Amino acid sequence: MTNNTLTRMDLSEAVFREVGLSRNESAQLVESVLQHMSDALVAGETVKISSFGTFSVREKASRMGRNPKTGEEVPISPRRVLSFRPSHLMKDRVADGNA
C-alpha cells in the first residue's frame, strides 16, 4: 500500500489535462465544486455522487463517556458529525483494486 494522497492540486491538474481548461480555471472549478459540497453539508443536506458515495451530516446526542485512563465518567456533548457511505460500485472497485 502506498502513502500517496490525492490533493486539490491533483484534482485541478486532472481537470486541466482531461477537460482542457486553463490551470487557473481548473483550480477555480475544483474549488467551486468543493465549496458547493461543503455549503450543502453545513446546511444539513445530503451530498450524493452517483457511483461514488453519499456524504451526510448526523446529529449525535449527548451521552456519558468514560476516560479510559482514570475510569472517570465524563459527559460528551451533542455534536454534528460528517459521515461517508461509499456506493456498492466504489466498494467493489476498491475491493478488486481496479483503478
VMD Tcl script that builds the backbone (N, CA, C; Angstrom):
set m [mol new atoms 297]
animate dup $m
set s [atomselect $m all]
$s set {name element resname resid chain x y z} {
  {N N MET 1 A 0.845 -1.174 0.000}
  {CA C MET 1 A 0.000 0.000 0.000}
  {C C MET 1 A 0.888 1.235 0.000}
  {N N THR 2 A 0.562 2.202 -0.849}
  {CA C THR 2 A 1.354 3.420 -0.935}
  {C C THR 2 A 0.787 4.489 -0.016}
  {N N ASN 3 A 1.605 5.473 0.280}
  {CA C ASN 3 A 1.175 6.566 1.139}
  {C C ASN 3 A 0.837 7.802 0.328}
  {N N ASN 4 A 0.395 7.637 -0.917}
  {CA C ASN 4 A 0.038 8.770 -1.754}
  {C C ASN 4 A -1.292 9.350 -1.309}
  {N N THR 5 A -1.417 10.663 -1.441}
  {CA C THR 5 A -2.641 11.366 -1.088}
  {C C THR 5 A -3.092 12.189 -2.279}
  {N N LEU 6 A -4.362 12.107 -2.619}
  {CA C LEU 6 A -4.930 12.918 -3.689}
  {C C LEU 6 A -5.279 14.286 -3.117}
  {N N THR 7 A -4.733 15.338 -3.696}
  {CA C THR 7 A -4.938 16.698 -3.184}
  {C C THR 7 A -5.788 17.522 -4.151}
  {N N ARG 8 A -6.168 18.714 -3.693}
  {CA C ARG 8 A -6.905 19.643 -4.562}
  {C C ARG 8 A -6.099 19.927 -5.820}
  {N N MET 9 A -4.795 20.083 -5.653}
  {CA C MET 9 A -3.925 20.380 -6.800}
  {C C MET 9 A -3.942 19.230 -7.799}
  {N N ASP 10 A -3.946 17.994 -7.303}
  {CA C ASP 10 A -4.018 16.833 -8.189}
  {C C ASP 10 A -5.333 16.826 -8.966}
  {N N LEU 11 A -6.436 17.166 -8.285}
  {CA C LEU 11 A -7.737 17.233 -8.956}
  {C C LEU 11 A -7.734 18.326 -10.015}
  {N N SER 12 A -7.174 19.484 -9.679}
  {CA C SER 12 A -7.088 20.594 -10.636}
  {C C SER 12 A -6.263 20.198 -11.852}
  {N N GLU 13 A -5.168 19.515 -11.613}
  {CA C GLU 13 A -4.298 19.076 -12.706}
  {C C GLU 13 A -5.025 18.074 -13.607}
  {N N ALA 14 A -5.810 17.171 -13.011}
  {CA C ALA 14 A -6.578 16.199 -13.796}
  {C C ALA 14 A -7.623 16.912 -14.655}
  {N N VAL 15 A -8.295 17.908 -14.093}
  {CA C VAL 15 A -9.269 18.684 -14.870}
  {C C VAL 15 A -8.556 19.413 -16.004}
  {N N PHE 16 A -7.410 19.982 -15.712}
  {CA C PHE 16 A -6.613 20.687 -16.734}
  {C C PHE 16 A -6.275 19.750 -17.892}
  {N N ARG 17 A -5.793 18.541 -17.576}
  {CA C ARG 17 A -5.376 17.595 -18.613}
  {C C ARG 17 A -6.558 17.004 -19.384}
  {N N GLU 18 A -7.639 16.657 -18.680}
  {CA C GLU 18 A -8.723 15.915 -19.322}
  {C C GLU 18 A -9.820 16.788 -19.909}
  {N N VAL 19 A -10.039 17.971 -19.355}
  {CA C VAL 19 A -11.119 18.832 -19.844}
  {C C VAL 19 A -10.586 19.910 -20.778}
  {N N GLY 20 A -9.375 20.359 -20.524}
  {CA C GLY 20 A -8.776 21.348 -21.400}
  {C C GLY 20 A -8.936 22.777 -20.926}
  {N N LEU 21 A -9.425 22.980 -19.707}
  {CA C LEU 21 A -9.477 24.332 -19.157}
  {C C LEU 21 A -8.063 24.765 -18.783}
  {N N SER 22 A -7.887 26.061 -18.604}
  {CA C SER 22 A -6.573 26.529 -18.149}
  {C C SER 22 A -6.343 26.043 -16.722}
  {N N ARG 23 A -5.104 26.102 -16.264}
  {CA C ARG 23 A -4.805 25.654 -14.894}
  {C C ARG 23 A -5.576 26.473 -13.867}
  {N N ASN 24 A -5.661 27.783 -14.109}
  {CA C ASN 24 A -6.372 28.662 -13.193}
  {C C ASN 24 A -7.869 28.331 -13.174}
  {N N GLU 25 A -8.448 28.153 -14.355}
  {CA C GLU 25 A -9.877 27.800 -14.441}
  {C C GLU 25 A -10.144 26.435 -13.815}
  {N N SER 26 A -9.230 25.502 -13.998}
  {CA C SER 26 A -9.372 24.164 -13.413}
  {C C SER 26 A -9.369 24.249 -11.891}
  {N N ALA 27 A -8.456 25.039 -11.340}
  {CA C ALA 27 A -8.383 25.198 -9.885}
  {C C ALA 27 A -9.658 25.852 -9.368}
  {N N GLN 28 A -10.175 26.853 -10.088}
  {CA C GLN 28 A -11.412 27.515 -9.676}
  {C C GLN 28 A -12.597 26.558 -9.727}
  {N N LEU 29 A -12.641 25.700 -10.736}
  {CA C LEU 29 A -13.727 24.724 -10.861}
  {C C LEU 29 A -13.707 23.740 -9.692}
  {N N VAL 30 A -12.544 23.216 -9.370}
  {CA C VAL 30 A -12.419 22.276 -8.246}
  {C C VAL 30 A -12.831 22.968 -6.945}
  {N N GLU 31 A -12.355 24.186 -6.726}
  {CA C GLU 31 A -12.716 24.937 -5.514}
  {C C GLU 31 A -14.217 25.165 -5.447}
  {N N SER 32 A -14.820 25.497 -6.577}
  {CA C SER 32 A -16.258 25.755 -6.622}
  {C C SER 32 A -17.054 24.493 -6.267}
  {N N VAL 33 A -16.667 23.362 -6.817}
  {CA C VAL 33 A -17.365 22.101 -6.526}
  {C C VAL 33 A -17.241 21.754 -5.046}
  {N N LEU 34 A -16.033 21.865 -4.504}
  {CA C LEU 34 A -15.829 21.549 -3.091}
  {C C LEU 34 A -16.590 22.525 -2.190}
  {N N GLN 35 A -16.656 23.799 -2.592}
  {CA C GLN 35 A -17.391 24.790 -1.806}
  {C C GLN 35 A -18.892 24.486 -1.811}
  {N N HIS 36 A -19.434 24.095 -2.972}
  {CA C HIS 36 A -20.853 23.735 -3.049}
  {C C HIS 36 A -21.152 22.530 -2.159}
  {N N MET 37 A -20.263 21.550 -2.187}
  {CA C MET 37 A -20.457 20.365 -1.344}
  {C C MET 37 A -20.416 20.754 0.132}
  {N N SER 38 A -19.430 21.553 0.511}
  {CA C SER 38 A -19.293 21.987 1.905}
  {C C SER 38 A -20.503 22.775 2.367}
  {N N ASP 39 A -20.963 23.711 1.527}
  {CA C ASP 39 A -22.126 24.531 1.880}
  {C C ASP 39 A -23.362 23.671 2.100}
  {N N ALA 40 A -23.560 22.679 1.235}
  {CA C ALA 40 A -24.715 21.795 1.361}
  {C C ALA 40 A -24.638 20.999 2.664}
  {N N LEU 41 A -23.457 20.500 3.006}
  {CA C LEU 41 A -23.303 19.721 4.237}
  {C C LEU 41 A -23.505 20.584 5.471}
  {N N VAL 42 A -22.999 21.813 5.456}
  {CA C VAL 42 A -23.191 22.729 6.579}
  {C C VAL 42 A -24.678 23.011 6.774}
  {N N ALA 43 A -25.426 23.087 5.663}
  {CA C ALA 43 A -26.863 23.341 5.725}
  {C C ALA 43 A -27.649 22.094 6.127}
  {N N GLY 44 A -26.959 20.969 6.326}
  {CA C GLY 44 A -27.626 19.740 6.742}
  {C C GLY 44 A -28.145 18.897 5.594}
  {N N GLU 45 A -27.783 19.253 4.369}
  {CA C GLU 45 A -28.215 18.490 3.206}
  {C C GLU 45 A -27.310 17.279 2.999}
  {N N THR 46 A -27.803 16.333 2.233}
  {CA C THR 46 A -27.029 15.149 1.864}
  {C C THR 46 A -26.414 15.393 0.495}
  {N N VAL 47 A -25.161 14.992 0.319}
  {CA C VAL 47 A -24.485 15.124 -0.972}
  {C C VAL 47 A -24.294 13.716 -1.520}
  {N N LYS 48 A -24.992 13.428 -2.619}
  {CA C LYS 48 A -24.939 12.096 -3.217}
  {C C LYS 48 A -24.279 12.197 -4.586}
  {N N ILE 49 A -23.188 11.450 -4.762}
  {CA C ILE 49 A -22.471 11.432 -6.030}
  {C C ILE 49 A -22.584 10.020 -6.592}
  {N N SER 50 A -23.278 9.909 -7.710}
  {CA C SER 50 A -23.557 8.613 -8.323}
  {C C SER 50 A -22.266 7.827 -8.566}
  {N N SER 51 A -22.293 6.546 -8.284}
  {CA C SER 51 A -21.176 5.619 -8.459}
  {C C SER 51 A -19.990 5.927 -7.547}
  {N N PHE 52 A -20.140 6.877 -6.625}
  {CA C PHE 52 A -19.061 7.212 -5.698}
  {C C PHE 52 A -19.508 6.982 -4.265}
  {N N GLY 53 A -20.505 7.751 -3.818}
  {CA C GLY 53 A -20.990 7.575 -2.457}
  {C C GLY 53 A -21.823 8.748 -1.995}
  {N N THR 54 A -22.190 8.708 -0.718}
  {CA C THR 54 A -23.057 9.718 -0.127}
  {C C THR 54 A -22.409 10.299 1.116}
  {N N PHE 55 A -22.328 11.633 1.157}
  {CA C PHE 55 A -21.866 12.353 2.330}
  {C C PHE 55 A -23.101 12.851 3.064}
  {N N SER 56 A -23.137 12.691 4.373}
  {CA C SER 56 A -24.267 13.203 5.136}
  {C C SER 56 A -23.785 13.658 6.511}
  {N N VAL 57 A -24.629 14.499 7.138}
  {CA C VAL 57 A -24.331 15.002 8.468}
  {C C VAL 57 A -25.295 14.326 9.429}
  {N N ARG 58 A -24.767 13.766 10.498}
  {CA C ARG 58 A -25.599 13.125 11.517}
  {C C ARG 58 A -25.533 13.922 12.799}
  {N N GLU 59 A -26.659 13.968 13.478}
  {CA C GLU 59 A -26.724 14.617 14.789}
  {C C GLU 59 A -26.505 13.537 15.841}
  {N N LYS 60 A -25.490 13.685 16.660}
  {CA C LYS 60 A -25.244 12.724 17.727}
  {C C LYS 60 A -25.700 13.333 19.047}
  {N N ALA 61 A -26.440 12.577 19.804}
  {CA C ALA 61 A -26.969 13.055 21.079}
  {C C ALA 61 A -25.871 13.062 22.137}
  {N N SER 62 A -26.135 13.784 23.206}
  {CA C SER 62 A -25.170 13.772 24.310}
  {C C SER 62 A -25.229 12.404 24.987}
  {N N ARG 63 A -24.118 12.024 25.574}
  {CA C ARG 63 A -24.060 10.725 26.259}
  {C C ARG 63 A -22.952 10.768 27.290}
  {N N MET 64 A -22.938 9.767 28.110}
  {CA C MET 64 A -21.874 9.651 29.101}
  {C C MET 64 A -20.759 8.782 28.520}
  {N N GLY 65 A -19.543 9.270 28.649}
  {CA C GLY 65 A -18.384 8.511 28.209}
  {C C GLY 65 A -17.511 8.203 29.414}
  {N N ARG 66 A -16.420 7.524 29.174}
  {CA C ARG 66 A -15.535 7.162 30.272}
  {C C ARG 66 A -14.098 7.431 29.853}
  {N N ASN 67 A -13.363 8.108 30.719}
  {CA C ASN 67 A -11.939 8.321 30.495}
  {C C ASN 67 A -11.259 6.970 30.685}
  {N N PRO 68 A -10.653 6.422 29.635}
  {CA C PRO 68 A -10.066 5.082 29.757}
  {C C PRO 68 A -8.898 5.008 30.737}
  {N N LYS 69 A -8.232 6.120 30.963}
  {CA C LYS 69 A -7.080 6.113 31.852}
  {C C LYS 69 A -7.500 6.100 33.328}
  {N N THR 70 A -8.501 6.938 33.647}
  {CA C THR 70 A -8.889 7.066 35.053}
  {C C THR 70 A -10.179 6.333 35.395}
  {N N GLY 71 A -10.967 5.981 34.377}
  {CA C GLY 71 A -12.248 5.329 34.631}
  {C C GLY 71 A -13.345 6.314 35.004}
  {N N GLU 72 A -12.998 7.611 35.053}
  {CA C GLU 72 A -13.961 8.640 35.437}
  {C C GLU 72 A -14.990 8.854 34.316}
  {N N GLU 73 A -16.268 8.975 34.690}
  {CA C GLU 73 A -17.312 9.247 33.713}
  {C C GLU 73 A -17.297 10.729 33.363}
  {N N VAL 74 A -17.397 11.010 32.075}
  {CA C VAL 74 A -17.429 12.390 31.609}
  {C C VAL 74 A -18.553 12.548 30.587}
  {N N PRO 75 A -19.256 13.672 30.628}
  {CA C PRO 75 A -20.315 13.890 29.642}
  {C C PRO 75 A -19.721 14.242 28.280}
  {N N ILE 76 A -20.298 13.674 27.243}
  {CA C ILE 76 A -19.911 14.006 25.875}
  {C C ILE 76 A -21.057 14.817 25.299}
  {N N SER 77 A -20.759 16.039 24.873}
  {CA C SER 77 A -21.802 16.950 24.423}
  {C C SER 77 A -22.355 16.538 23.056}
  {N N PRO 78 A -23.578 16.972 22.749}
  {CA C PRO 78 A -24.154 16.662 21.433}
  {C C PRO 78 A -23.339 17.336 20.339}
  {N N ARG 79 A -23.291 16.715 19.173}
  {CA C ARG 79 A -22.489 17.272 18.089}
  {C C ARG 79 A -22.976 16.770 16.742}
  {N N ARG 80 A -22.518 17.448 15.726}
  {CA C ARG 80 A -22.808 17.043 14.347}
  {C C ARG 80 A -21.549 16.387 13.793}
  {N N VAL 81 A -21.713 15.258 13.129}
  {CA C VAL 81 A -20.563 14.564 12.551}
  {C C VAL 81 A -20.816 14.283 11.071}
  {N N LEU 82 A -19.758 14.326 10.307}
  {CA C LEU 82 A -19.822 14.049 8.877}
  {C C LEU 82 A -19.604 12.562 8.671}
  {N N SER 83 A -20.449 11.955 7.848}
  {CA C SER 83 A -20.250 10.543 7.548}
  {C C SER 83 A -20.261 10.339 6.035}
  {N N PHE 84 A -19.553 9.318 5.588}
  {CA C PHE 84 A -19.492 8.978 4.168}
  {C C PHE 84 A -19.851 7.521 4.020}
  {N N ARG 85 A -20.748 7.254 3.094}
  {CA C ARG 85 A -21.137 5.878 2.803}
  {C C ARG 85 A -20.827 5.628 1.323}
  {N N PRO 86 A -19.829 4.795 1.043}
  {CA C PRO 86 A -19.469 4.541 -0.359}
  {C C PRO 86 A -20.549 3.745 -1.078}
  {N N SER 87 A -20.662 3.961 -2.392}
  {CA C SER 87 A -21.620 3.201 -3.193}
  {C C SER 87 A -21.113 1.769 -3.348}
  {N N HIS 88 A -22.008 0.888 -3.754}
  {CA C HIS 88 A -21.603 -0.502 -3.970}
  {C C HIS 88 A -20.557 -0.597 -5.077}
  {N N LEU 89 A -20.690 0.237 -6.105}
  {CA C LEU 89 A -19.694 0.234 -7.185}
  {C C LEU 89 A -18.318 0.629 -6.658}
  {N N MET 90 A -18.266 1.643 -5.797}
  {CA C MET 90 A -16.993 2.081 -5.228}
  {C C MET 90 A -16.410 1.001 -4.325}
  {N N LYS 91 A -17.267 0.386 -3.508}
  {CA C LYS 91 A -16.790 -0.699 -2.638}
  {C C LYS 91 A -16.184 -1.825 -3.469}
  {N N ASP 92 A -16.859 -2.180 -4.566}
  {CA C ASP 92 A -16.363 -3.254 -5.417}
  {C C ASP 92 A -15.044 -2.878 -6.082}
  {N N ARG 93 A -14.934 -1.631 -6.555}
  {CA C ARG 93 A -13.689 -1.186 -7.202}
  {C C ARG 93 A -12.528 -1.228 -6.221}
  {N N VAL 94 A -12.751 -0.758 -4.997}
  {CA C VAL 94 A -11.687 -0.751 -4.001}
  {C C VAL 94 A -11.313 -2.187 -3.621}
  {N N ALA 95 A -12.302 -3.033 -3.435}
  {CA C ALA 95 A -12.030 -4.426 -3.068}
  {C C ALA 95 A -11.256 -5.163 -4.157}
  {N N ASP 96 A -11.592 -4.868 -5.420}
  {CA C ASP 96 A -10.918 -5.527 -6.546}
  {C C ASP 96 A -9.575 -4.895 -6.883}
  {N N GLY 97 A -9.345 -3.675 -6.393}
  {CA C GLY 97 A -8.098 -2.978 -6.680}
  {C C GLY 97 A -8.043 -2.408 -8.072}
  {N N ASN 98 A -9.206 -2.185 -8.698}
  {CA C ASN 98 A -9.243 -1.625 -10.059}
  {C C ASN 98 A -9.211 -0.114 -10.014}
  {N N ALA 99 A -8.449 0.449 -10.910}
  {CA C ALA 99 A -8.379 1.923 -10.983}
  {C C ALA 99 A -9.449 2.476 -11.870}
}
mol reanalyze $m
mol bondsrecalc $m
mol representation Tube
mol addrep $m
